[in-house]
Amino acid sequence: MNQVSWIPGVSRPGCVHLKQPSLRTFSGVRAKTVASFDSCDGALKDGTGVVLPATKEFAVQAIQSIKSGKVIAVPTDTLYGFACDACSREAVNKIYEIKGRKLTSPLAICVGDVSEINRFAFTNHLPDTLLDALLPGPVTLVLRRGEASILEKSLNPGIDSIGVRVPDSDFIRIIARGSGSALALTSANLTGHRSSVCIKDFESLWGHCAYVYDGGELPMGRAGSTIVDLTNPGKYKIKDLAVQEKKLLKS
């Protein structure tokens, strides 16, 4: 059988079943991909690990994957992360399984625009200009969910706050907007291992993702975002990143 390279959303003459590994190259990375289709609808099975460039031309595949409950790996303005639909319990559980992370360790969410934050967290106590002053950027804001939040109760159960990001990265923001939801977002690594600044850093985990998006080596180092707690009206707290790192290594 002839092998045919195909990307969802692009028409093809017939139903093709891809079983054999192929090699693709993006940004100097040779990515082994094993794509398999269940039927002629072109739906990719979980765990294909296809590597694509992190450009807007390929965002449609990421959006389709998020909407179908799959996990993708994407660059942000700080680190590479695993992302899925934050309102899908099954998708969130997949991220925990991939990372080998305790279910009691909370995940942050990512939205496409500052104006979207109030759908998922309580912001009425904040000055009008504060969120726009902090975001987009390498900051995670900790906010109370509030009763109006549309987040799944199964996301970070027992915790009434949520970390919210609007990365200064167009690609992940396009995906968040297109998904119509928030993205659950966490670093692309095994719990206790160092964070990833290029896709080679987590190569052993590619196969657990529908797609891995290559944005090259990220320039910010491995520090991650600054965590700012805004849960208490009239007060703020910048959390100690060294303490947070120790907590993550234990989780």
Secondary structure, 3 states (H helix, E strand, C coil): CCCCCCCCCCCCCCCCCCCCCEEEEECCEEEEECCCECCCCCCECCCCCEEEECCHHHHHHHHHHHHCCCCEEEECCCCEEEEEECCCHHHHHHHHHHHCCCCCCCCEEECCCHHHHHHCCCCCCCCCCHHHHHCCCCEEEEEECCCCCCCCCCCCCCCCEEEEECCCCHHHHHHHHHHCCCEEEEECCCCCCCCCCCHHHHHHHHHHCCEEEECCCCCCCCCCCEEEECCCCCCCEECCHHHHHHHHHHC
